[in-house]
Amino acid sequence: MISAWDCFHFATLELVRSTPIKQRLVSAYRRHLSSLPEDQVPNEIRESFGQVMRSLCGVQPLRGEDAVAASVRKMSNQEADDCAALIVEMFGMMCKSHSGAARGATVVQLHAVERAAGDFEVPDLVASN
């Protein structure tokens, strides 16, 4: 089972593609967010997650389309931008809490990290015709 963090990570990657914002939102929802149960979403973003899900599925579809296609079709470009930004913001909040939990871990150094200066030298590039 994929974690909530992974779902938001993949949805965020979907949102940075070069396709139009509305198409990216539909893809992020269908591929990564639609199968995520709300009870698996961290409490600190659950309300925002519910808001995003309602905005992505709140419109009655026309014949031949689903609720997400209808909802995104009805959004203005600004509303689509705001929805995408909220998804990215939720992922950022999850990353902060994830990294905070990781800070409590103990780090054990297994080998020396000292390196000789020559280890980092880059050879000169020579152009030839």
The first five atom37 places (N, CA, C, CB, O) and aatype in JSON, in Angstrom:
{
  "aatype": [12, 9, 15, 0, 17, 3, 4, 13, 8, 13, 0, 16, 10, 6, 10, 19, 1, 15, 16, 14, 9, 11, 5, 1, 10, 19, 15, 0, 18, 1, 1, 8, 10, 15, 15, 10, 14, 6, 3, 5, 19, 14, 2, 6, 9, 1, 6, 15, 13, 7, 5, 19, 12, 1, 15, 10, 4, 7, 19, 5, 14, 10, 1, 7, 6, 3, 0, 19, 0, 0, 15, 19, 1, 11, 12, 15, 2, 5, 6, 0, 3, 3, 4, 0, 0, 10, 9, 19, 6, 12, 13, 7, 12, 12, 4, 11, 15, 8, 15, 7, 0, 0, 1, 7, 0, 16, 19, 19, 5, 10, 8, 0, 19, 6, 1, 0, 0, 7, 3, 13, 6, 19, 14, 3, 10, 19, 0, 15, 2],
  "atom_mask": [
    [1, 1, 1, 1, 1],
    [1, 1, 1, 1, 1],
    [1, 1, 1, 1, 1],
    [1, 1, 1, 1, 1],
    [1, 1, 1, 1, 1],
    [1, 1, 1, 1, 1],
    [1, 1, 1, 1, 1],
    [1, 1, 1, 1, 1],
    [1, 1, 1, 1, 1],
    [1, 1, 1, 1, 1],
    [1, 1, 1, 1, 1],
    [1, 1, 1, 1, 1],
    [1, 1, 1, 1, 1],
    [1, 1, 1, 1, 1],
    [1, 1, 1, 1, 1],
    [1, 1, 1, 1, 1],
    [1, 1, 1, 1, 1],
    [1, 1, 1, 1, 1],
    [1, 1, 1, 1, 1],
    [1, 1, 1, 1, 1],
    [1, 1, 1, 1, 1],
    [1, 1, 1, 1, 1],
    [1, 1, 1, 1, 1],
    [1, 1, 1, 1, 1],
    [1, 1, 1, 1, 1],
    [1, 1, 1, 1, 1],
    [1, 1, 1, 1, 1],
    [1, 1, 1, 1, 1],
    [1, 1, 1, 1, 1],
    [1, 1, 1, 1, 1],
    [1, 1, 1, 1, 1],
    [1, 1, 1, 1, 1],
    [1, 1, 1, 1, 1],
    [1, 1, 1, 1, 1],
    [1, 1, 1, 1, 1],
    [1, 1, 1, 1, 1],
    [1, 1, 1, 1, 1],
    [1, 1, 1, 1, 1],
    [1, 1, 1, 1, 1],
    [1, 1, 1, 1, 1],
    [1, 1, 1, 1, 1],
    [1, 1, 1, 1, 1],
    [1, 1, 1, 1, 1],
    [1, 1, 1, 1, 1],
    [1, 1, 1, 1, 1],
    [1, 1, 1, 1, 1],
    [1, 1, 1, 1, 1],
    [1, 1, 1, 1, 1],
    [1, 1, 1, 1, 1],
    [1, 1, 1, 0, 1],
    [1, 1, 1, 1, 1],
    [1, 1, 1, 1, 1],
    [1, 1, 1, 1, 1],
    [1, 1, 1, 1, 1],
    [1, 1, 1, 1, 1],
    [1, 1, 1, 1, 1],
    [1, 1, 1, 1, 1],
    [1, 1, 1, 0, 1],
    [1, 1, 1, 1, 1],
    [1, 1, 1, 1, 1],
    [1, 1, 1, 1, 1],
    [1, 1, 1, 1, 1],
    [1, 1, 1, 1, 1],
    [1, 1, 1, 0, 1],
    [1, 1, 1, 1, 1],
    [1, 1, 1, 1, 1],
    [1, 1, 1, 1, 1],
    [1, 1, 1, 1, 1],
    [1, 1, 1, 1, 1],
    [1, 1, 1, 1, 1],
    [1, 1, 1, 1, 1],
    [1, 1, 1, 1, 1],
    [1, 1, 1, 1, 1],
    [1, 1, 1, 1, 1],
    [1, 1, 1, 1, 1],
    [1, 1, 1, 1, 1],
    [1, 1, 1, 1, 1],
    [1, 1, 1, 1, 1],
    [1, 1, 1, 1, 1],
    [1, 1, 1, 1, 1],
    [1, 1, 1, 1, 1],
    [1, 1, 1, 1, 1],
    [1, 1, 1, 1, 1],
    [1, 1, 1, 1, 1],
    [1, 1, 1, 1, 1],
    [1, 1, 1, 1, 1],
    [1, 1, 1, 1, 1],
    [1, 1, 1, 1, 1],
    [1, 1, 1, 1, 1],
    [1, 1, 1, 1, 1],
    [1, 1, 1, 1, 1],
    [1, 1, 1, 0, 1],
    [1, 1, 1, 1, 1],
    [1, 1, 1, 1, 1],
    [1, 1, 1, 1, 1],
    [1, 1, 1, 1, 1],
    [1, 1, 1, 1, 1],
    [1, 1, 1, 1, 1],
    [1, 1, 1, 1, 1],
    [1, 1, 1, 0, 1],
    [1, 1, 1, 1, 1],
    [1, 1, 1, 1, 1],
    [1, 1, 1, 1, 1],
    [1, 1, 1, 0, 1],
    [1, 1, 1, 1, 1],
    [1, 1, 1, 1, 1],
    [1, 1, 1, 1, 1],
    [1, 1, 1, 1, 1],
    [1, 1, 1, 1, 1],
    [1, 1, 1, 1, 1],
    [1, 1, 1, 1, 1],
    [1, 1, 1, 1, 1],
    [1, 1, 1, 1, 1],
    [1, 1, 1, 1, 1],
    [1, 1, 1, 1, 1],
    [1, 1, 1, 1, 1],
    [1, 1, 1, 1, 1],
    [1, 1, 1, 0, 1],
    [1, 1, 1, 1, 1],
    [1, 1, 1, 1, 1],
    [1, 1, 1, 1, 1],
    [1, 1, 1, 1, 1],
    [1, 1, 1, 1, 1],
    [1, 1, 1, 1, 1],
    [1, 1, 1, 1, 1],
    [1, 1, 1, 1, 1],
    [1, 1, 1, 1, 1],
    [1, 1, 1, 1, 1],
    [1, 1, 1, 1, 1]
  ],
  "atom_positions": [
    [[0.86, -1.18, 0.0], [0.0, 0.0, 0.0], [0.89, 1.24, 0.0], [-0.97, 0.0, 1.23], [1.86, 1.31, 0.76]],
    [[0.57, 2.18, -0.83], [1.35, 3.41, -0.95], [0.97, 4.38, 0.18], [1.13, 4.07, -2.34], [-0.2, 4.48, 0.55]],
    [[1.95, 5.08, 0.7], [1.7, 5.98, 1.84], [1.11, 7.3, 1.37], [3.0, 6.22, 2.62], [1.18, 7.65, 0.19]],
    [[0.54, 8.04, 2.31], [-0.01, 9.37, 2.01], [1.09, 10.29, 1.51], [-0.7, 9.97, 3.25], [0.89, 11.08, 0.59]],
    [[2.28, 10.18, 2.13], [3.42, 11.01, 1.72], [3.75, 10.75, 0.26], [4.66, 10.74, 2.61], [3.96, 11.68, -0.51]],
    [[3.79, 9.46, -0.12], [4.08, 9.11, -1.52], [3.01, 9.63, -2.47], [4.21, 7.59, -1.66], [3.33, 10.14, -3.54]],
    [[1.75, 9.52, -2.08], [0.66, 10.03, -2.92], [0.83, 11.53, -3.18], [-0.7, 9.76, -2.26], [0.69, 11.98, -4.32]],
    [[1.12, 12.28, -2.13], [1.31, 13.73, -2.3], [2.58, 14.04, -3.07], [1.35, 14.42, -0.94], [2.61, 14.99, -3.86]],
    [[3.62, 13.25, -2.86], [4.86, 13.45, -3.6], [4.61, 13.28, -5.09], [5.93, 12.46, -3.11], [5.0, 14.13, -5.89]],
    [[3.96, 12.18, -5.47], [3.69, 11.91, -6.88], [2.7, 12.92, -7.47], [3.16, 10.49, -7.05], [2.82, 13.31, -8.63]],
    [[1.71, 13.33, -6.67], [0.77, 14.35, -7.14], [1.49, 15.67, -7.4], [-0.37, 14.56, -6.12], [1.2, 16.35, -8.39]],
    [[2.42, 16.02, -6.53], [3.19, 17.26, -6.71], [4.05, 17.17, -7.97], [4.07, 17.53, -5.47], [4.15, 18.14, -8.72]],
    [[4.67, 16.02, -8.2], [5.45, 15.85, -9.43], [4.55, 15.98, -10.66], [6.15, 14.48, -9.44], [4.97, 16.52, -11.68]],
    [[3.34, 15.49, -10.56], [2.38, 15.61, -11.67], [2.05, 17.08, -11.93], [1.08, 14.81, -11.35], [1.87, 17.49, -13.08]],
    [[1.98, 17.87, -10.87], [1.6, 19.28, -11.0], [2.69, 20.17, -11.6], [1.23, 19.82, -9.65], [2.4, 21.3, -11.99]],
    [[3.92, 19.69, -11.68], [4.98, 20.53, -12.23], [5.29, 20.21, -13.69], [6.24, 20.37, -11.4], [6.27, 20.71, -14.24]],
    [[4.49, 19.4, -14.3], [4.69, 19.08, -15.72], [4.34, 20.29, -16.59], [3.84, 17.86, -16.14], [3.84, 21.29, -16.09]],
    [[4.61, 20.19, -17.87], [4.42, 21.33, -18.77], [3.04, 21.4, -19.41], [5.45, 21.28, -19.85], [2.78, 22.3, -20.2]],
    [[2.15, 20.48, -19.08], [0.8, 20.5, -19.64], [-0.04, 21.59, -18.97], [0.12, 19.12, -19.47], [0.37, 22.11, -17.93]],
    [[-1.18, 21.94, -19.52], [-2.04, 22.97, -18.9], [-2.45, 22.58, -17.48], [-3.31, 23.21, -19.77], [-2.59, 21.4, -17.16]],
    [[-2.63, 23.58, -16.62], [-2.88, 23.36, -15.19], [-4.11, 22.48, -14.95], [-3.07, 24.7, -14.49], [-4.08, 21.64, -14.05]],
    [[-5.15, 22.66, -15.7], [-6.35, 21.86, -15.48], [-6.1, 20.39, -15.79], [-7.51, 22.39, -16.34], [-6.59, 19.51, -15.09]],
    [[-5.34, 20.13, -16.83], [-4.99, 18.76, -17.18], [-4.11, 18.15, -16.08], [-4.26, 18.71, -18.55], [-4.28, 16.98, -15.73]],
    [[-3.17, 18.94, -15.53], [-2.31, 18.45, -14.46], [-3.1, 18.13, -13.2], [-1.24, 19.49, -14.14], [-2.83, 17.14, -12.52]],
    [[-4.1, 18.96, -12.89], [-4.94, 18.7, -11.71], [-5.72, 17.4, -11.86], [-5.91, 19.86, -11.49], [-5.77, 16.59, -10.93]],
    [[-6.31, 17.19, -13.01], [-7.07, 15.96, -13.25], [-6.14, 14.75, -13.12], [-7.74, 15.98, -14.66], [-6.51, 13.76, -12.49]],
    [[-4.96, 14.82, -13.69], [-4.0, 13.71, -13.6], [-3.55, 13.47, -12.17], [-2.79, 13.99, -14.49], [-3.48, 12.33, -11.73]],
    [[-3.24, 14.54, -11.44], [-2.81, 14.39, -10.05], [-3.9, 13.72, -9.23], [-2.44, 15.76, -9.44], [-3.62, 12.86, -8.4]],
    [[-5.15, 14.12, -9.45], [-6.26, 13.52, -8.72], [-6.44, 12.06, -9.1], [-7.56, 14.3, -8.98], [-6.45, 11.18, -8.24]],
    [[-6.57, 11.79, -10.38], [-6.88, 10.43, -10.83], [-5.76, 9.45, -10.52], [-7.16, 10.42, -12.32], [-6.02, 8.32, -10.09]],
    [[-4.53, 9.86, -10.73], [-3.4, 8.93, -10.57], [-2.93, 8.78, -9.13], [-2.26, 9.39, -11.41], [-2.4, 7.73, -8.76]],
    [[-3.12, 9.83, -8.3], [-2.45, 9.8, -7.01], [-3.31, 10.13, -5.79], [-1.33, 10.74, -7.05], [-3.04, 9.62, -4.7]],
    [[-4.32, 10.96, -5.94], [-5.07, 11.4, -4.77], [-6.41, 10.7, -4.6], [-5.29, 12.87, -4.84], [-6.91, 10.6, -3.48]],
    [[-7.0, 10.23, -5.67], [-8.35, 9.68, -5.59], [-8.43, 8.42, -4.72], [-8.86, 9.36, -6.97], [-9.46, 8.16, -4.1]],
    [[-7.37, 7.66, -4.69], [-7.4, 6.4, -3.92], [-6.9, 6.58, -2.49], [-6.56, 5.36, -4.61], [-6.84, 5.6, -1.74]],
    [[-6.55, 7.79, -2.11], [-6.01, 8.04, -0.77], [-7.16, 8.23, 0.22], [-5.08, 9.28, -0.76], [-7.9, 9.21, 0.12]],
    [[-7.33, 7.31, 1.18], [-8.39, 7.47, 2.18], [-8.08, 8.65, 3.11], [-8.55, 6.16, 3.0], [-6.93, 8.85, 3.52]],
    [[-9.09, 9.42, 3.42], [-8.9, 10.6, 4.26], [-8.31, 10.26, 5.62], [-10.21, 11.34, 4.43], [-7.58, 11.06, 6.2]],
    [[-8.63, 9.09, 6.14], [-8.11, 8.73, 7.47], [-6.61, 8.42, 7.46], [-8.87, 7.54, 8.01], [-6.0, 8.3, 8.52]],
    [[-6.0, 8.29, 6.27], [-4.56, 8.09, 6.18], [-3.79, 9.41, 6.05], [-4.23, 7.2, 5.01], [-2.56, 9.44, 6.12]],
    [[-4.52, 10.49, 5.85], [-3.91, 11.81, 5.72], [-3.61, 12.34, 7.12], [-4.84, 12.79, 4.93], [-4.46, 12.23, 8.01]],
    [[-2.43, 12.91, 7.34], [-2.1, 13.44, 8.66], [-3.13, 14.47, 9.13], [-0.71, 14.06, 8.65], [-3.67, 15.23, 8.33]],
    [[-3.38, 14.5, 10.42], [-4.39, 15.4, 10.99], [-4.17, 16.85, 10.64], [-4.41, 15.25, 12.48], [-5.14, 17.58, 10.4]],
    [[-2.92, 17.3, 10.6], [-2.65, 18.73, 10.36], [-3.04, 19.2, 8.97], [-1.19, 19.01, 10.58], [-3.17, 20.41, 8.75]],
    [[-3.24, 18.28, 8.02], [-3.65, 18.71, 6.68], [-4.99, 18.11, 6.26], [-2.6, 18.33, 5.68], [-5.42, 18.29, 5.12]],
    [[-5.64, 17.4, 7.16], [-6.87, 16.7, 6.78], [-7.97, 17.65, 6.31], [-7.38, 15.89, 7.96], [-8.68, 17.34, 5.35]],
    [[-8.11, 18.79, 6.95], [-9.15, 19.75, 6.54], [-8.84, 20.3, 5.15], [-9.25, 20.91, 7.56], [-9.74, 20.41, 4.31]],
    [[-7.58, 20.65, 4.89], [-7.2, 21.14, 3.56], [-7.38, 20.06, 2.5], [-5.74, 21.63, 3.57], [-7.81, 20.34, 1.38]],
    [[-7.06, 18.81, 2.86], [-7.24, 17.7, 1.93], [-8.72, 17.55, 1.58], [-6.7, 16.38, 2.55], [-9.06, 17.37, 0.41]],
    [[-9.59, 17.63, 2.56], [-11.02, 17.55, 2.31], [-11.5, 18.66, 1.4], [0.0, 0.0, 0.0], [-12.33, 18.45, 0.53]],
    [[-10.96, 19.87, 1.61], [-11.31, 21.02, 0.77], [-10.89, 20.77, -0.68], [-10.63, 22.31, 1.32], [-11.66, 21.05, -1.6]],
    [[-9.7, 20.27, -0.88], [-9.22, 19.98, -2.23], [-10.08, 18.91, -2.89], [-7.74, 19.52, -2.21], [-10.47, 19.04, -4.05]],
    [[-10.38, 17.86, -2.15], [-11.18, 16.77, -2.71], [-12.59, 17.26, -3.09], [-11.28, 15.61, -1.72], [-13.13, 16.86, -4.12]],
    [[-13.16, 18.11, -2.25], [-14.49, 18.66, -2.57], [-14.43, 19.55, -3.81], [-15.06, 19.45, -1.37], [-15.33, 19.52, -4.64]],
    [[-13.37, 20.35, -3.93], [-13.28, 21.24, -5.09], [-13.01, 20.46, -6.37], [-12.19, 22.28, -4.87], [-13.36, 20.91, -7.46]],
    [[-12.38, 19.29, -6.25], [-12.08, 18.48, -7.43], [-13.22, 17.54, -7.82], [-10.84, 17.68, -7.2], [-13.19, 16.95, -8.9]],
    [[-14.22, 17.4, -6.97], [-15.31, 16.45, -7.26], [-16.69, 17.02, -7.0], [-15.14, 15.19, -6.45], [-17.67, 16.28, -6.95]],
    [[-16.8, 18.32, -6.81], [-18.05, 18.91, -6.37], [-19.08, 19.24, -7.43], [0.0, 0.0, 0.0], [-20.2, 19.59, -7.08]],
    [[-18.74, 19.13, -8.69], [-19.66, 19.52, -9.76], [-20.32, 18.28, -10.38], [-18.91, 20.33, -10.85], [-19.66, 17.26, -10.61]],
    [[-21.61, 18.39, -10.63], [-22.36, 17.31, -11.28], [-21.86, 17.15, -12.71], [-23.9, 17.6, -11.26], [-21.88, 18.11, -13.47]],
    [[-21.41, 15.96, -13.08], [-20.85, 15.77, -14.43], [-21.92, 15.73, -15.51], [-20.05, 14.49, -14.49], [-23.07, 15.38, -15.27]],
    [[-21.49, 16.1, -16.71], [-22.34, 15.94, -17.89], [-22.2, 14.5, -18.38], [-21.94, 16.96, -19.02], [-21.33, 13.76, -17.92]],
    [[-23.05, 14.13, -19.29], [-23.0, 12.78, -19.85], [-21.61, 12.56, -20.48], [-24.14, 12.56, -20.91], [-21.14, 13.39, -21.26]],
    [[-20.98, 11.45, -20.12], [-19.69, 11.1, -20.71], [-18.48, 11.62, -19.96], [0.0, 0.0, 0.0], [-17.35, 11.38, -20.37]],
    [[-18.69, 12.33, -18.86], [-17.54, 12.79, -18.07], [-17.75, 12.4, -16.61], [-17.35, 14.32, -18.21], [-18.86, 12.06, -16.2]],
    [[-16.69, 12.46, -15.85], [-16.81, 12.17, -14.42], [-16.78, 13.47, -13.63], [-15.68, 11.21, -13.96], [-16.59, 14.55, -14.19]],
    [[-16.96, 13.36, -12.32], [-17.07, 14.54, -11.47], [-15.79, 15.38, -11.47], [-17.4, 14.14, -10.05], [-15.86, 16.61, -11.43]],
    [[-14.64, 14.73, -11.52], [-13.4, 15.51, -11.5], [-13.24, 16.3, -12.8], [-12.18, 14.6, -11.29], [-12.83, 17.46, -12.77]],
    [[-13.55, 15.69, -13.93], [-13.47, 16.41, -15.21], [-14.43, 17.6, -15.21], [-13.79, 15.46, -16.39], [-14.07, 18.68, -15.66]],
    [[-15.65, 17.4, -14.71], [-16.63, 18.48, -14.66], [-16.19, 19.58, -13.71], [-17.99, 17.94, -14.24], [-16.32, 20.76, -14.04]],
    [[-15.68, 19.21, -12.55], [-15.28, 20.19, -11.55], [-14.12, 21.04, -12.04], [-14.9, 19.5, -10.24], [-14.12, 22.26, -11.88]],
    [[-13.13, 20.39, -12.64], [-11.97, 21.13, -13.13], [-12.34, 21.97, -14.35], [-10.82, 20.17, -13.48], [-11.82, 23.07, -14.52]],
    [[-13.23, 21.48, -15.19], [-13.69, 22.24, -16.35], [-14.35, 23.55, -15.91], [-14.68, 21.41, -17.19], [-14.18, 24.58, -16.56]],
    [[-15.11, 23.5, -14.81], [-15.82, 24.68, -14.31], [-14.91, 25.66, -13.59], [-16.93, 24.26, -13.38], [-15.29, 26.82, -13.39]],
    [[-13.7, 25.23, -13.18], [-12.78, 26.12, -12.45], [-12.21, 27.19, -13.38], [-11.64, 25.32, -11.81], [-12.0, 26.95, -14.57]],
    [[-11.97, 28.36, -12.82], [-11.19, 29.35, -13.55], [-9.72, 28.93, -13.47], [-11.4, 30.8, -12.98], [-9.37, 28.06, -12.67]],
    [[-8.89, 29.53, -14.28], [-7.46, 29.21, -14.19], [-6.9, 29.57, -12.82], [-6.68, 29.94, -15.3], [-6.03, 28.87, -12.31]],
    [[-7.39, 30.66, -12.23], [-6.92, 31.05, -10.9], [-7.34, 30.02, -9.85], [-7.47, 32.44, -10.54], [-6.56, 29.68, -8.97]],
    [[-8.57, 29.52, -9.95], [-9.02, 28.49, -9.02], [-8.2, 27.21, -9.17], [-10.52, 28.19, -9.24], [-7.87, 26.55, -8.18]],
    [[-7.86, 26.87, -10.41], [-7.02, 25.68, -10.65], [-5.62, 25.91, -10.07], [-6.93, 25.36, -12.16], [-5.05, 25.0, -9.46]],
    [[-5.07, 27.1, -10.25], [-3.77, 27.43, -9.66], [-3.82, 27.32, -8.15], [-3.34, 28.84, -10.08], [-2.91, 26.76, -7.53]],
    [[-4.87, 27.86, -7.55], [-5.01, 27.82, -6.08], [-5.13, 26.39, -5.57], [-6.24, 28.63, -5.64], [-4.56, 26.06, -4.53]],
    [[-5.86, 25.56, -6.28], [-6.02, 24.17, -5.88], [-4.68, 23.43, -5.96], [-7.09, 23.47, -6.77], [-4.32, 22.69, -5.05]],
    [[-3.95, 23.65, -7.04], [-2.64, 23.02, -7.2], [-1.68, 23.51, -6.12], [-2.06, 23.33, -8.6], [-0.91, 22.73, -5.56]],
    [[-1.72, 24.8, -5.83], [-0.85, 25.36, -4.79], [-1.16, 24.74, -3.43], [-0.99, 26.89, -4.73], [-0.26, 24.5, -2.63]],
    [[-2.42, 24.5, -3.16], [-2.81, 23.89, -1.88], [-2.29, 22.45, -1.78], [-4.35, 23.91, -1.71], [-1.87, 22.02, -0.71]],
    [[-2.31, 21.73, -2.87], [-1.76, 20.37, -2.87], [-0.26, 20.41, -2.57], [-2.02, 19.68, -4.22], [0.24, 19.62, -1.77]],
    [[0.45, 21.32, -3.22], [1.89, 21.45, -2.99], [2.16, 21.9, -1.55], [2.52, 22.44, -3.99], [3.1, 21.42, -0.92]],
    [[1.35, 22.81, -1.05], [1.5, 23.28, 0.33], [1.29, 22.14, 1.33], [0.52, 24.42, 0.62], [2.02, 22.03, 2.32]],
    [[0.3, 21.29, 1.09], [0.07, 20.15, 1.97], [1.27, 19.19, 1.94], [-1.22, 19.39, 1.56], [1.68, 18.67, 2.98]],
    [[1.82, 18.98, 0.75], [3.0, 18.12, 0.65], [4.17, 18.74, 1.43], [3.4, 17.9, -0.83], [4.91, 18.03, 2.1]],
    [[4.33, 20.04, 1.33], [5.38, 20.72, 2.1], [5.2, 20.55, 3.59], [0.0, 0.0, 0.0], [6.18, 20.33, 4.31]],
    [[3.97, 20.64, 4.06], [3.7, 20.45, 5.49], [4.03, 19.02, 5.91], [2.23, 20.78, 5.81], [4.56, 18.78, 6.99]],
    [[3.71, 18.07, 5.04], [4.02, 16.67, 5.34], [5.54, 16.47, 5.39], [3.39, 15.74, 4.29], [6.03, 15.71, 6.23]],
    [[6.26, 17.13, 4.5], [7.72, 17.01, 4.5], [8.32, 17.59, 5.77], [8.31, 17.72, 3.27], [9.25, 17.02, 6.34]],
    [[7.78, 18.71, 6.21], [8.28, 19.32, 7.46], [8.08, 18.38, 8.63], [7.57, 20.65, 7.73], [8.99, 18.17, 9.43]],
    [[6.91, 17.81, 8.75], [6.65, 16.92, 9.87], [7.45, 15.63, 9.72], [5.15, 16.61, 9.99], [7.88, 15.04, 10.72]],
    [[7.66, 15.18, 8.5], [8.45, 13.97, 8.25], [9.92, 14.21, 8.62], [8.34, 13.54, 6.76], [10.55, 13.35, 9.23]],
    [[10.46, 15.36, 8.24], [11.86, 15.64, 8.57], [12.03, 15.91, 10.05], [12.36, 16.84, 7.76], [13.09, 15.62, 10.61]],
    [[11.01, 16.46, 10.71], [11.07, 16.66, 12.15], [11.15, 15.35, 12.89], [0.0, 0.0, 0.0], [11.87, 15.24, 13.89]],
    [[10.44, 14.35, 12.42], [10.48, 13.04, 13.04], [11.83, 12.37, 12.8], [9.35, 12.15, 12.5], [12.34, 11.65, 13.65]],
    [[12.4, 12.63, 11.62], [13.7, 12.04, 11.3], [14.82, 12.65, 12.12], [14.0, 12.21, 9.81], [15.83, 12.0, 12.36]],
    [[14.66, 13.9, 12.55], [15.7, 14.56, 13.34], [15.94, 13.87, 14.67], [15.33, 16.01, 13.58], [17.03, 13.96, 15.24]],
    [[14.93, 13.2, 15.16], [15.08, 12.5, 16.44], [15.91, 11.23, 16.32], [0.0, 0.0, 0.0], [16.24, 10.61, 17.33]],
    [[16.23, 10.83, 15.1], [17.0, 9.6, 14.89], [18.46, 9.83, 15.23], [16.87, 9.12, 13.44], [18.97, 10.95, 15.13]],
    [[19.13, 8.78, 15.63], [20.54, 8.84, 15.95], [21.35, 8.51, 14.7], [20.89, 7.86, 17.1], [21.05, 7.56, 13.98]],
    [[22.38, 9.32, 14.44], [23.25, 9.1, 13.3], [24.54, 8.47, 13.8], [23.53, 10.42, 12.53], [25.15, 8.98, 14.74]],
    [[24.95, 7.38, 13.19], [26.18, 6.7, 13.56], [27.13, 6.79, 12.38], [25.91, 5.21, 13.96], [26.82, 6.34, 11.28]],
    [[28.31, 7.38, 12.62], [29.3, 7.51, 11.57], [30.06, 6.19, 11.43], [30.28, 8.69, 11.86], [30.64, 5.71, 12.41]],
    [[30.05, 5.61, 10.24], [30.67, 4.32, 10.02], [32.1, 4.41, 9.5], [29.84, 3.53, 9.07], [32.87, 3.46, 9.66]],
    [[32.48, 5.53, 8.9], [33.82, 5.69, 8.37], [34.2, 7.16, 8.42], [33.93, 5.14, 6.93], [33.34, 8.03, 8.57]],
    [[35.48, 7.43, 8.29], [35.96, 8.81, 8.31], [35.49, 9.53, 7.06], [37.5, 8.86, 8.43], [35.43, 8.94, 5.98]],
    [[35.17, 10.8, 7.2], [34.73, 11.58, 6.05], [35.83, 12.51, 5.55], [33.5, 12.38, 6.41], [35.59, 13.32, 4.66]],
    [[37.02, 12.4, 6.11], [38.13, 13.24, 5.67], [38.58, 12.79, 4.29], [39.31, 13.17, 6.68], [38.71, 11.6, 4.02]],
    [[38.81, 13.74, 3.43], [39.25, 13.46, 2.06], [40.47, 14.32, 1.76], [38.1, 13.74, 1.04], [40.61, 15.42, 2.29]],
    [[41.34, 13.83, 0.93], [42.48, 14.61, 0.47], [42.0, 15.64, -0.54], [43.59, 13.7, -0.14], [41.0, 15.42, -1.22]],
    [[42.71, 16.75, -0.63], [42.31, 17.81, -1.55], [42.25, 17.32, -2.98], [43.28, 18.99, -1.45], [41.42, 17.8, -3.76]],
    [[43.1, 16.37, -3.36], [43.12, 15.84, -4.72], [41.87, 15.07, -5.09], [0.0, 0.0, 0.0], [41.58, 14.89, -6.27]],
    [[41.13, 14.6, -4.09], [39.9, 13.84, -4.36], [38.82, 14.69, -5.02], [39.37, 13.25, -3.09], [37.9, 14.15, -5.63]],
    [[38.93, 16.02, -4.9], [37.89, 16.9, -5.4], [38.33, 17.72, -6.59], [37.43, 17.81, -4.31], [37.61, 18.62, -7.02]],
    [[39.53, 17.43, -7.14], [40.01, 18.19, -8.29], [39.26, 17.74, -9.54], [41.54, 18.02, -8.47], [38.96, 16.56, -9.71]],
    [[38.98, 18.71, -10.4], [38.31, 18.43, -11.66], [39.31, 18.66, -12.78], [37.03, 19.34, -11.84], [39.93, 19.72, -12.83]],
    [[39.5, 17.7, -13.66], [40.47, 17.91, -14.74], [40.02, 19.01, -15.68], [40.69, 16.61, -15.53], [38.83, 19.24, -15.87]],
    [[41.02, 19.7, -16.26], [40.73, 20.75, -17.23], [40.14, 20.13, -18.47], [42.0, 21.57, -17.57], [40.55, 19.05, -18.89]],
    [[39.17, 20.82, -19.05], [38.58, 20.35, -20.3], [39.34, 20.97, -21.46], [37.07, 20.71, -20.38], [39.62, 22.16, -21.45]],
    [[39.66, 20.19, -22.43], [40.4, 20.66, -23.58], [39.53, 20.42, -24.81], [41.79, 19.95, -23.71], [39.06, 19.31, -25.04]],
    [[39.34, 21.47, -25.59], [38.54, 21.34, -26.8], [39.44, 20.98, -27.96], [37.76, 22.63, -27.09], [40.54, 21.51, -28.1]],
    [[38.98, 20.09, -28.78], [39.75, 19.74, -29.98], [38.82, 19.69, -31.17], [40.49, 18.38, -29.8], [37.62, 19.41, -31.04]],
    [[39.38, 19.95, -32.32], [38.58, 19.94, -33.55], [38.72, 18.66, -34.28], [38.96, 21.08, -34.45], [38.12, 18.48, -35.33]]
  ]
}
